[in-house]
């Protein structure tokens, strides 16, 4: 292929267009992330200090129950694997 001056200019022009297309795509993302509109307001109920403490206690209790179930499941799986290993070795 012969490199003429017009062909070389066309190659440079296509390269510039590709770079501009990429840059505009990223600029659009930046514009979307800098949205300065009003933030949505949610209507959450106001909790008193006592209700907050009760809620925290319920959440802690639920987490403790879930952790206990996880530990129990781990121990059962470990025992089953240990027993299976013991029988296969004998």
C-alpha positions as semicolon CSV with decimal commas, in nm:
position;residue;x (nm);y (nm);z (nm)
1;X;0,000;0,000;0,000
2;X;0,130;0,340;-0,086
3;X;0,120;0,602;0,183
4;X;-0,001;0,918;0,024
5;X;-0,044;1,244;0,202
6;X;-0,424;1,223;0,185
7;X;-0,425;0,869;0,321
8;X;-0,200;0,976;0,610
9;X;-0,430;1,271;0,690
10;X;-0,733;1,042;0,685
11;X;-0,564;0,803;0,928
12;X;-0,482;1,091;1,164
13;X;-0,839;1,222;1,136
14;X;-0,989;0,883;1,226
15;X;-0,752;0,854;1,520
16;X;-0,856;1,198;1,647
17;X;-1,223;1,106;1,609
18;X;-1,174;0,786;1,811
19;X;-0,996;0,976;2,087
20;X;-1,270;1,241;2,095
21;X;-1,538;0,972;2,110
22;X;-1,369;0,810;2,408
23;X;-1,320;1,142;2,584
24;X;-1,682;1,249;2,532
25;X;-1,800;0,916;2,671
26;X;-1,602;0,971;2,988
27;X;-1,706;1,336;3,008
28;X;-2,071;1,228;3,002
29;X;-2,005;0,999;3,297
30;X;-1,841;1,281;3,490
31;X;-2,138;1,507;3,421
32;X;-2,378;1,242;3,548
33;X;-2,181;1,192;3,868
34;X;-2,180;1,566;3,941
35;X;-2,558;1,590;3,946
36;X;-2,654;1,883;4,168
37;X;-3,027;1,817;4,186
38;X;-3,228;1,780;4,502
39;X;-3,163;1,466;4,698
40;X;-3,467;1,251;4,772
41;X;-3,599;1,276;5,122
42;X;-3,726;0,963;5,291
43;X;-4,001;0,958;5,548
44;X;-3,843;0,749;5,823
45;X;-4,018;0,735;6,159
46;X;-3,848;0,915;6,443
47;X;-3,745;0,676;6,720
48;X;-3,707;0,771;7,081
49;X;-3,395;0,673;7,274
50;X;-3,571;0,378;7,438
51;X;-3,702;0,248;7,105
52;X;-3,354;0,279;6,955
53;X;-3,207;0,074;7,240
54;X;-3,473;-0,195;7,193
55;X;-3,410;-0,204;6,820
56;X;-3,034;-0,236;6,875
57;X;-3,090;-0,515;7,127
58;X;-3,313;-0,704;6,880
59;X;-3,054;-0,665;6,606
60;X;-2,774;-0,786;6,833
61;X;-2,981;-1,086;6,940
62;X;-3,056;-1,177;6,579
63;X;-2,685;-1,152;6,489
64;X;-2,592;-1,372;6,784
65;X;-2,849;-1,634;6,679
66;X;-2,721;-1,630;6,323
67;X;-2,361;-1,667;6,442
68;X;-2,459;-1,959;6,667
69;X;-2,632;-2,131;6,374
70;X;-2,321;-2,081;6,161
71;X;-2,093;-2,227;6,429
72;X;-2,327;-2,521;6,483
73;X;-2,338;-2,592;6,111
74;X;-1,957;-2,573;6,092
75;X;-1,920;-2,818;6,382
76;X;-2,169;-3,063;6,229
77;X;-1,994;-3,054;5,891
78;X;-1,656;-3,100;6,061
79;X;-1,783;-3,402;6,258
80;X;-1,938;-3,562;5,951
81;X;-1,616;-3,520;5,754
82;X;-1,408;-3,649;6,046
83;X;-1,629;-3,958;6,085
84;X;-1,627;-4,023;5,709
85;X;-1,247;-3,990;5,703
86;X;-1,216;-4,226;5,999
87;X;-1,431;-4,495;5,834
88;X;-1,252;-4,471;5,500
89;X;-0,912;-4,507;5,665
90;X;-1,007;-4,823;5,854
